[in-house]
Structure formats: structure tokens, C-alpha cells
């Protein structure tokens, strides 16, 4: 999108979604007016994970792994207030499960894991009109997220490469870059070139901790975002607490940015770490959070790509290896933690932390405590990985005020921000942040990426997993829409600017 087409308030912004039309006619829209216009249940637990919208057919494609079925449900979305099922695409013959979908130019691409999740997966491309297969492409192990580049020339997948349950097989974490115009030729790239930098990256906070794993095996790509000109991509490495940058045309990973840690021992980042204190009370505690983002989105301002992350957190919990423990069950260094009462359930004792970090002197005691996720969303500089903004504990405060906060999750990851998507609404750039354990979506004005401003909360279904923003220009009703899919109850909710 050329700068001359942008609204004055966003004159220097370039969105990764690369809107190609003049949106002045929708400048009157106000994000604070978003409200629910539809709700539809498409299945039970595991249904309604991820959605993608095709404006050419006015269909909504929905990832469903529920009741023994693995499929893409298809909804008629021509009337967003009355979405209705019109069919499905059976994925069972292609692999062990469909994890993500993306739409472009009359095609829907699905990320499908292998029948054994440690085997290579595939991308299957279908026509959105009649669901016929266009192409099957082999990619890395466990493709967990898929996206088209804004120009439609590339499909990228984040191949997580998770180990098996016994941790005896640990595939490489990879990213596949598929050239659509070259008959879907695929290049799958890994992180082996960074092995010589392992020590320096770990010193900066990169987590590499799987038993016997190399750097290339340990890194687990989770989610991808691509810049407006389809040249650079960024992938979140959730378990590793990092983001990697990718040169798409060179098929090369060019940088890894360890994200560091969040200090919970200051007022601005206070948390409630207990589900057994009979109250919701944010307070300072001697512990850290690891950002560990799931979803990631990008937009550019004056040549700087700003990365927006939903800092969910994720643990490695397998039969062959488990990293987690509750503070009350761990040995703490009395010099670092002189107040032994913090191990009480009503204090820090219930907090789940990793056992792989915090032992600074090599004995059998922890001098520092690191919990999963940061209970926030953040903004990072995509060129150097520096933190630009963090919402601190505002998401949790807003959920507490709205009575959306689930105190039963205080000992884990709080509200668990999992999804984030950006969209232009009226004259403002809006971030929509899905919180899995609050069953809510927070709206922020992020026109100034260093100082986002809270707008409102929207109540969602149980455990919102996927967020899809549809700009008014592509909307069937010429109003901006937000589609939220929730995996625990299989419910899709639709919101519109009213």
C-alpha cells in the first residue's frame, strides 16, 4: 500500500497485510463500537481452532480436530450475522491432523502434520470454490502455522518439530518456504548454521534445554508473520523464548533474538501467583516471566518493522522429560530467598516454574525463579529484537475489573495471551489480543507502537485460539469484522463495528 493512500493518522505506516486499496471511505469506523453479531457452534472440544476468510467466495474455512475427525469446516459467510455450515474438506487421508489454514486468490492452504507427528508434514492446497486438490507439498515435521505472503507468491509454514512423548526422537525445528509460481517448489530451512553461536545466544537468554538436543533440534518455530513487501519474515520460537528473522528470497534465517525476562518484583508488573489464596491479588514477587510468544504480527513505521507478540508461554511436558515444578516443591537458596514463607500455597508456593533455569552456582538450589509466559503483549523492534513496549499487567487488571479473570489459572500463566492480529479500523491501527484463559479479546489502539492505548474487552467463547480480522473493504457487509474461534467449546463468534 503506497503511503499516499494512507489515512493521515497512519501516514507512515505499512501493514503486513498490505492493503492494496484506498480505505478512506471507511474512515468513520470506530473500534470502540465493536460488538458481537453472531455465534455458531461448529463442534466440540478441538473444533474451531483457526479460521481463514475467502472474500471471493465469501466462505470461512475452519480448522477442526474433534470427535475423531480432522477436517476443514466451511461456512457460508455472505451474511456474517448468520454464518452457516455448507460443507467440509476431509483431511484424514493427508495426515494426522490439520493445524492451520490460510487463504489467497481463491485457494486455501492447509498445514497438515504427519501420521506420526515426528515425521515430515505437508501443505495441501485446495480451490476455495469446489475444494479440489491443487497441490500437495512436503514440509518439515509438525507444521503448526501457515501463512501466505502479502503478494501471494509464497507460502510459509512454521514446522515445530516437537519430540515424541518419550523424547527419543526430536526432529529439527524448521521453516518451509514454498514458491507458488514455481509449481509450489519448497525449501525447508533449519537453524543448524547457528550452532557456532550457541554459547553466546544462551548467554543472552536463548533457551536450549531438551535432553541431548542440538540447537537445530531444540528450536521450535511456532508462528510466522511477514512484512508488507514479502521480503522479511519473523517466526516465534516459543519454548525457546526467542524470535528469528528470515530473508524469504534468500531462503535464509538471518538472526535469532533472545527475548529476555520480565521482572515480577516491581509494582508495574505485579501478578497473582496463587490459585489457593481465596482472592485475586496482584503483588510483587521475586520471580521472572519468560515472554515465550505464540502469535506474532508486524507493521512498519518509518522503516522499522514492529513485532507484536502475544506472550502466552509454553512448557515441555512429556513422559520422557518434564521441565516444570511448583515453587513449594523446589529447593531454594536461603540467601536468595530469606523469607521461607514464600513457599506457602497462598504466596508463591503454587506457582509453576521451570526447573531448567535459576540454578546460578551449580548446586542443588535455585537462586532465581522463572515462570512461563509474561501475561502480556509486547512490541519489539524487528531489526534488532529490542523491547519497545510491554503491556505489563494491564491485561490482567482489565480482566479483573470485568470479572473475566480466572483465578484458577493464577499459578500457571494467568490470562494467557495467545493470539494477536492487527487491522486498520477507521483512522487507527488496532491490535486484537486473544486471552485463552480469560475467554476474552482486548482491543488496543497501536497507531503509536511505543504507546498502545487500551480500548475495550470483548467476551469470546471458551479458550479463544484464532483471530481473523476482515477489513471493511473485503467484508461482505462493508463493515470491519473480527472472527474469534475458540477450541474448548467449538464456538465461533463474529464481531462488527456497529
ABEGO torsion letter per residue (X at the ends): XBAAABBAAAAABBBAAGBABBAAAAAABBAAABBBABBBBAEBBGBGABBBBBAAAGBBBBBBBBGGBBBBBBBBAABAABBBBAEBBBAAAAEAEBABBBBBGGBBBBBBBBABAABBBBBBBBBAAAGBBABBBBBBBGBABBBBBAAGABBBBBBAGBBBAAGABBBBBBBBBBBAAAGGBBBBBBAAAAAAAAAAAAAAGBBBABBGBBAAAABBBABBBBBAAGABBBBBBAAAGBBBBBBAAAGBBABBBBAEBBBAABAAABBBABAAAGBBBBBBBBBBBBAGBBBBBBBBBGGBBBBBBBBAEBBBBBAABBABBBAAABBBBAAABABAAAABAABAAABBBBAABGBAAGBABBABBBBBEAGBBBBBBAAAGBBABBAEAAAAAAAAAAGABBAAAAABAEAGBABBBBBBBEABBBBBBBBAAAGBBBBBBAABAABBBBABBBBBBBGBABBBBBBAAABAAGBBBBBBBBAAAGBBBBBBBX
